[in-house]
Amino acid sequence: MNYTTEFKSIRAEVSAEEWQARVDLAACYRLVDKYAMTDLIYNHITARIPGSEDHLLINLYGMLYKEITASSLAKIDVEGAVIWKPDTDYGINKSGYVIHGAIHKARPDVACVLHTHTRAGIAVSAMKCGLLPLSQTAIRFVGHIGYHDYEGPAVDLDERERIVADLGPHDALIMRNHGLLTCGATVQQAFNTMYQLEQSCRSQVDAMAARSELVMPGENVLAHTAHLYQPGTRRPYGVLEWPAMLRLLDAEDRHSGYPPYCH
């Protein structure tokens, strides 16, 4: 079997817009690994190719997030048909386009969809109370998060409509007994939203494990704070820190032993 991860750069073979999308998405995979939000080889982050209504970039199923590069990403359509991938026996995971393709197809405003199975995210997804407004970070999601009941592994195309309906207009979804999902108008925004959602879940699990009485702000404070944290209120999520995140990756790439994310 050909499971090589040594891929030649395809920068000269794609448009400048597609290459930038590839670099941003590969960086996002590396950052999800950096901040301990991976699950071995599982899960997906997808990005829409600019100028295309239904062409997406997705990881090869079998590679670690820390191995993913701009040139290793496969190109698919929203129905999961592979348009291009590197010369390797690695393919794509069906759940990637069942969940992600549905959202990209239904939400033209979404350029990136990110899905995780983290310890804290799974824990909160199993709590009847859902995400509680216990911290400023979590309050960001008050009135701006959906919930989707577990239906088994996401391989049934019929589930697509229910996932889209439960996400609604939001950029965050808790998939009950499963994990977390975020999306955004950019890769940067989807990553920032997932980072904050994951931090919210971790702090909730920690606070509840302390077995102390919990304090939550009043409804007026919750609504006001949640409004101030929406992307259109001040600035889009993820923009300010993204150059710093790339500098972090560039510094680590020099010593990681893995190909640079921008290859």
N, C-alpha and C positions, 0 to 999 in steps of 0.2 A: 504494500500500500504506500502511496506517495503522500506522506504527511509532513513534507518539508514546510518550513516557515521562512525560508530564504527567498524572498520575492524581489524581482527587479522593479525599479521605480517606473511607474506609468505616467509620470508628470507630463511628459511630452506627448502623450497619447490622448489626453483628455483636455477639456476646456479649462480655462483659468478658474471659472466659477466652480466647476466640479472638483478641481484639485483643492481649492480652498475649503470646500465642504468636507472633503476627505481628511484634510489636515485637522480641521476643527473636531471632526468626529473621532479620529484616532486619538487626539489629545484628550477628549472626553473619556474615552475608554481607559486611558492611562490614569486620569484623575480619579475615576471611580475605583480603580485598583489602589491608588495612593491612599485614599481615604476609607479603605476597608469596607467597600460596599459590593464586593464580588461574591460569587458563589461557584468556585472552581471554574469550569468552562461555561457555565450556564448563564442564561439571560441575554438580553440584547439592548442595544441602543441603535436607533435608526435615525437617519437624516435624509430629508428630501433634497434631491439635486436641484439647485436653482435653475429656473427656467423650464422645469419639467413638472407636469401635474402628477405623474404617478410613478416616477423612478426614484428608488430609495437606495441608500447605502446601508449595509448591515455586516456584522462580523461573520467570519467563517466559524461554523460550529465545531469546536474542538480546540481552538486556540485560547490561551490565557489572555486576559485583558492587557496584561503588561507586554504581550508579544505583538499586539495589533499595531499596524502601520497604515498610513494613508493608502499605500498600494495593495494592501492585503484585503481591503474591504470589497465585498461582493456588491454588484449592482443588480437589483431585482425590481419587479413592478409590485403594485399593491396587492396583487393576487398571489405573489410568491414565485412567479416565474423568474428564473435566473437569466439575466441579460448578459452578464459578464462576471467571471470570477477568475482568480489566478489559477495556474496549472497545478492543481492539487486535488487530492481525493476528499478533502474537507468540503462539506456542503453547507447548507443553512438549516436552521431548525424551524420546523413548521409553526411552532408557537410564535416565532418572531414575526411572521407576516399575518397570522390570525389576529393577534392583538394589535401590533403596530400598524399593519396595513389598514385595518379597520379605522383607526384613528386618523391616519394620514388621509384616507379617502374621504372621511366625513368632515374633517376639519382642515380646510385649505390654509387656515392661519397657522397651522402647526408645521414647523420645519424639523422638529426633533422630538422623539419619544424615547423615554428612558425607563427601564423596568428593573427592579432589584428584588432579591430574596435575602435581606439581611436579618440578623438575629433580632434586632430591635423592631424592625419593620414587620416581621412576621408576628412578633409578640403582640404589637399593637393591633395588627389586623385580626387577631384572635380575641381581642377584648370587645365585649358588647358595647362598652362606652365609646369605643373608637378613640380618635385623637382628642385629648383634653387640652384646653387653653391654659396650661400650667406655666408657660414661659412666653416671653416676647416672641421668640422664634415660632412657637406653635400658634400664637394668636394670629399670626400672618394668614393662617389657613381657615380662620373662622368664617363660615359662609362661602368658602372658596375651595371646597374639596368634596369629591364624590366618594361613594362606597359601592362596591360591586360584590355580590354574594358569590361564594365559591361554587363552581359547577364542574370541578374536576380539571385535569390538565387541559390547557387552552389549545385544543386541536379541532374543536367543533366550530365550523364556520357559522352556524346559527347563533353562537354566543357573541359574535361580533356586534350585532345590533344592540344587545343588552350592555356590552361594555361601553359603547359609544353613548348610549342613553344615560348610563350611570355617571359617566365622566361629565356629560353636559357641556357647559361653556367653561368649565374649570381647567386648570393646568395641573391638578393633582388628583390622584385616585388611590384610595386604599382598597386593595383587592383582598377581601375577607379570607382569612386562613391561608393566605398566599404570599402577599408582599406589597410593594409600593410601586406606583407608576407616576411619572411626571411628564409633561410635555411643554413646549414653548415655541415662540416665534423664531428662536435661534437655538443653536446648540448650547451657547453660553447660558441662556435663560433656563433651559431644561435642566442643565447641570446644577445651577444655583438653587433652583427649586427643590431638586432631589436632595442636595446637601442639607438644606434647611429642614426639609421634611424628615430626613434621617436623624438629624440632631434633635428634632422635636420628639421623635420616637424614643431615642436613647435617653433623653432627660426624663421622659414620662416613665419609662421602665425603672430608671434609677430612683425617681421620687416615690413611686409606688412600692418599690422593694424596701425602702426605708421604713415603711409601716408607720408613718407619721401623718397627722392630719394635714390635708392639702389645702392650699389657699388658691382661689381663682378670682380674678378681677370681676367687677360688675359688668353687666351687659353693655352699658354705655361706653365703657372703656374698651371692651372687646371690639365692638363695631367700629369705633373711631380708629383704633390701632390697626385693625385689619384693612381698613380703607387706606391708611397711610402707606401700607406695605404693598399695595397693588402696583404692577409695573407701570401703569400710565400715570400714577399720582406724582411720582418724583422722577425716577429714571428707570429704564428697563433693568431687570435683574441680570447680573452676571457680567455686565459691561466693564465696570470699574476694575474688578479683580482679574479679568481674563489675561491681560498681558503679564501680570505677576505669576499666574498659574503656568503660563507657557515658559516663563523664565525658570520656574521651579522644575518643570519637566526637562528643559534643555540642560540644566545643570545635572540632573539625575541621570539623563541618558548617557552622559559621558562616562559614567562608571557602572551602569546597570548590567552590561553584557548583552543587552537586547538591542535590536535595531532601533534607530531613532523613530519616534512616532511620525515624524514628517517625511519619512522615506517612502 
